[in-house]
Amino acid sequence: MGINEKKLDEALVEYPTVKLVWHPFLVQCKCFYHMRLVTFLLHTIPAYLADAFLMCTGKERTVVKMYTKIQNVIEKLEYFSAKLFLFKSENIGRMLDNMSPRDRTYSFVT
């Protein structure tokens, strides 16, 4: 179990939710197409099955609509979450040079 999975489990214990269908878990994929396949298998198919069940019971179908909205947000954030950004600033070095040793202990910059 990776560190992200451990944090997810800890958060679920600390902040339980009452509307869980199944226990959340984390799947990390290095390949874009693997992630699309996992999303289809774990989100799209269950959403359509749930909506089919809701339709059979005479209730409003909402699950596919909800997962479509979630997927749209994921796609918008994908560029920023899947890319490494490096920022270079000469000002940080100058700032560190001007800091006292005590200030450096409180600084988030190394």
C-alpha positions as CSV (number, residue, x, y, z in Angstrom):
1,M,0.0,0.0,0.0
2,G,1.5,3.4,-1.1
3,I,1.5,6.5,1.0
4,N,-1.4,8.0,-0.9
5,E,-3.5,5.0,-0.2
6,K,-2.6,5.1,3.5
7,K,-3.6,8.8,3.7
8,L,-6.9,8.0,1.9
9,D,-7.7,5.2,4.4
10,E,-6.8,7.5,7.4
11,A,-9.0,10.2,6.0
12,L,-11.9,7.8,5.6
13,V,-11.6,6.7,9.2
14,E,-11.4,10.3,10.4
15,Y,-14.1,11.7,8.1
16,P,-16.6,8.8,7.4
17,T,-19.3,9.3,4.8
18,V,-22.7,7.9,5.0
19,K,-23.4,7.5,1.3
20,L,-20.7,5.1,0.4
21,V,-21.6,2.4,-2.2
22,W,-18.2,0.7,-1.8
23,H,-15.0,1.4,0.0
24,P,-12.9,4.0,-1.9
25,F,-9.5,3.0,-3.1
26,L,-6.8,4.5,-5.2
27,V,-5.5,3.3,-8.5
28,Q,-2.4,5.0,-9.8
29,C,-1.6,4.5,-13.5
30,K,1.4,5.7,-15.4
31,C,-0.2,5.4,-18.8
32,F,-2.9,7.7,-19.9
33,Y,-4.8,4.9,-21.7
34,H,-4.7,2.6,-18.7
35,M,-6.3,5.4,-16.6
36,R,-9.0,5.8,-19.2
37,L,-9.7,2.0,-19.1
38,V,-9.8,1.9,-15.3
39,T,-12.1,4.9,-15.3
40,F,-14.4,3.2,-17.8
41,L,-14.4,-0.1,-15.8
42,L,-14.8,1.5,-12.3
43,H,-16.9,4.6,-13.0
44,T,-18.8,4.4,-16.3
45,I,-20.0,0.8,-16.2
46,P,-21.1,0.9,-12.5
47,A,-22.8,4.2,-13.2
48,Y,-24.9,2.8,-16.0
49,L,-25.7,-0.3,-14.0
50,A,-26.8,1.9,-11.1
51,D,-29.0,4.0,-13.4
52,A,-30.5,0.9,-14.9
53,F,-31.4,-0.3,-11.4
54,L,-32.9,3.1,-10.5
55,M,-34.9,3.1,-13.7
56,C,-36.2,-0.4,-12.9
57,T,-37.3,0.8,-9.5
58,G,-39.0,3.8,-10.9
59,K,-36.6,6.4,-9.5
60,E,-34.8,9.2,-11.2
61,R,-31.5,8.2,-13.0
62,T,-28.8,10.5,-11.6
63,V,-25.6,8.4,-11.3
64,V,-24.4,8.8,-14.9
65,K,-25.0,12.5,-14.8
66,M,-23.0,12.8,-11.6
67,Y,-20.1,10.8,-12.9
68,T,-20.1,12.8,-16.2
69,K,-19.7,16.0,-14.1
70,I,-16.9,14.4,-12.1
71,Q,-15.1,13.2,-15.2
72,N,-15.4,16.7,-16.8
73,V,-13.7,18.2,-13.7
74,I,-11.0,15.5,-13.8
75,E,-10.3,16.1,-17.5
76,K,-9.9,19.9,-16.8
77,L,-7.5,19.2,-14.0
78,E,-5.6,16.5,-15.8
79,Y,-3.1,18.8,-17.4
80,F,-2.0,20.3,-14.1
81,S,-2.0,17.0,-12.1
82,A,-0.1,15.0,-14.7
83,K,2.6,17.5,-15.6
84,L,5.7,18.5,-13.6
85,F,6.1,22.2,-13.4
86,L,9.5,23.8,-12.5
87,F,9.8,27.4,-11.6
88,K,13.1,29.1,-11.4
89,S,13.6,32.4,-9.5
90,E,16.8,34.2,-8.8
91,N,15.0,36.2,-6.1
92,I,14.7,33.2,-3.8
93,G,18.5,32.8,-3.7
94,R,18.9,36.5,-2.8
95,M,16.2,36.3,-0.2
96,L,17.9,33.3,1.4
97,D,21.3,35.1,1.4
98,N,19.6,38.0,3.3
99,M,17.9,35.8,5.9
100,S,19.3,35.2,9.4
101,P,20.0,31.6,10.5
102,R,16.9,31.9,12.8
103,D,14.7,33.0,9.9
104,R,15.9,30.1,7.8
105,T,14.7,27.6,10.4
106,Y,11.1,29.0,9.9
107,S,11.4,29.2,6.1
108,F,9.7,26.8,3.8
109,V,12.3,27.4,1.1
110,T,15.4,25.2,1.2
